[in-house]
């Protein structure tokens, strides 16, 4: 009887605990629903659109020189239509301690909800930015070795050029203050700020008043465009007004850290044809936390000429083990932050004046620098923070954070990239045209003859030289590689597709029904050194499954790193792919049924010359028909 009573008592306690838990979960669900409802209501509320044509468009000179690289206007398809009164409101009111030493700002629920109201104006947390002091402190992001370097006393002077369009008051002033407070004054010739036809009231007299105070320390010049001209032409205006030995282009939403400038100027002092870029640190778009950037990345580009950050190849990483302060050779630059000898900038042709607004100018300049005798570098001892807004998510941007007045973004970007390909990429321009047929249609209507003549005048090298000597771990097809589809006898093609997970850079390897046309994700480059590459610097790889003792391997695509697990041999006679590291062959899984993401991925098996290990490589033409006939895979081994 006693034990039965105890059992009933324990049962009651368990039921009570269960009811409490269920009550807690119900309360939490209701609270979550309310928060989401409030956020959705705030973000979805619409106000009537207004315009403001009250500003005249005079040029105002106050003695600073800064060139900025990217624009900050609200996106054309932003959910909230802000009134001009909302856009003209300057809420800069710093709170003591917020964001100091680069720390993350933590908001309470009321502040979180309030911050959502203005996030869409500049595509970052304006509420937080306006409460972080424009002269906030930041940690020294440099390596210890960098801090002990003694630089020459005769470094060249620089003109800083910043372009802005409807930038936030607090971020723009924070950018300028960080430049002045963390740069040796004798190296700052001037800061030139180019206003690309901003419409916000606080960017007129209130901004000029603040800059007038700062100009007592460094000459600051404000140049205002009379119409919207875009980043490229605005930078050219800034460069034409510059008088420093070096031009340093920066964005309007950055923060410079201690010791950022000297290593950049030192590289140009060593060789005027060096074009240095800083390590780009991340300023969190929501919390404004300052996060150190990764020094293992360098600039590249994919098949449709979108800039990408890719890891350094393993040999370059090993070569830097002894000295991490050495500059990193970079095939391309991001374009927002870099320094360049002013006369060399002019000799090399400045920016392509035929390019419009924004897009592709960084690749054009990178190719031109390398092919015409210069060098693009990333300097590890220089750190500059940058606000990467949601639309900047790498490597697969969903939309541009810049507006394109009067034309669609697609037409402008295609026209700019057509100019890049046509002038600098030789036969590889046809690969780009395969990915961007709209750009191909523009060839007959856009004149690039002046830039072609510039290339001849400068006696620039070929794009093949660039691939062989600069972007040596590239994934573009060549005459010595095979470019095409890899398929099974049942017409399932090997496919590398970007992950559907938000913010994930990794690609997925699957099998999918072969398609006609130029399907990027079904195309591969088989290189003479035994690697199977795809777009976005991905390689077919196979690695052991954890601590497995049965010799099992996982087949996947991952970023190329010039490692042994990326090497294969292909026998056209048997149709087999042999993995050198494992001694196994690439097989077709027995279950090739459809899944949510496609068919099951391939696997590694003991080699048996069976039909389940048979693959066909079907060449696809990437060059112009008049240049080369279709590649033919002979009955030999590709190694």
Secondary structure by P-SEA (a helix, b strand, c coil): caaaaaaaaaaaaaaaaaaaaaaaaaaaaaaaaaaaaaaaaaaacccbbbbbccccbbbbbcbbbbbbcccccccccccccccccccccccccccccccccbbbbbbcaaaaaaaaacccccccaaaaaaacccccccccccccccccbbbbcccbbbbbbbbbccccaaaaaaaaaaaaaacccccccbbbbbccccccccccaaaaaaaaaacccbbbbbbbbcccccaaaaaaaaaaaccccbbbbbcccccccccccaaaaaaaaacccbbbbcccccccccccbbbbbbccccccccccccbbbbcccaaaaaaacccccccccccccccccccccaaaaaaacccccccccccaaaaaaaaaaaaabbbbbbbccbbbbbbbccccccccccccccccccccaaaaaaaaaaaaaacccccaaaaaaaacaaaaaacccccaaaaaaaaaaaccccaaaaaacccccccccccccccccccccccccccccccccccccbbbbbbcccccccccccbbbbccccccccccccccccccccccccbbbbbbbccccccccccbbbbccccccccccccbbbbccccccccccccbbbbbcccccccccbbbbbbbbcccccccccccccccccc
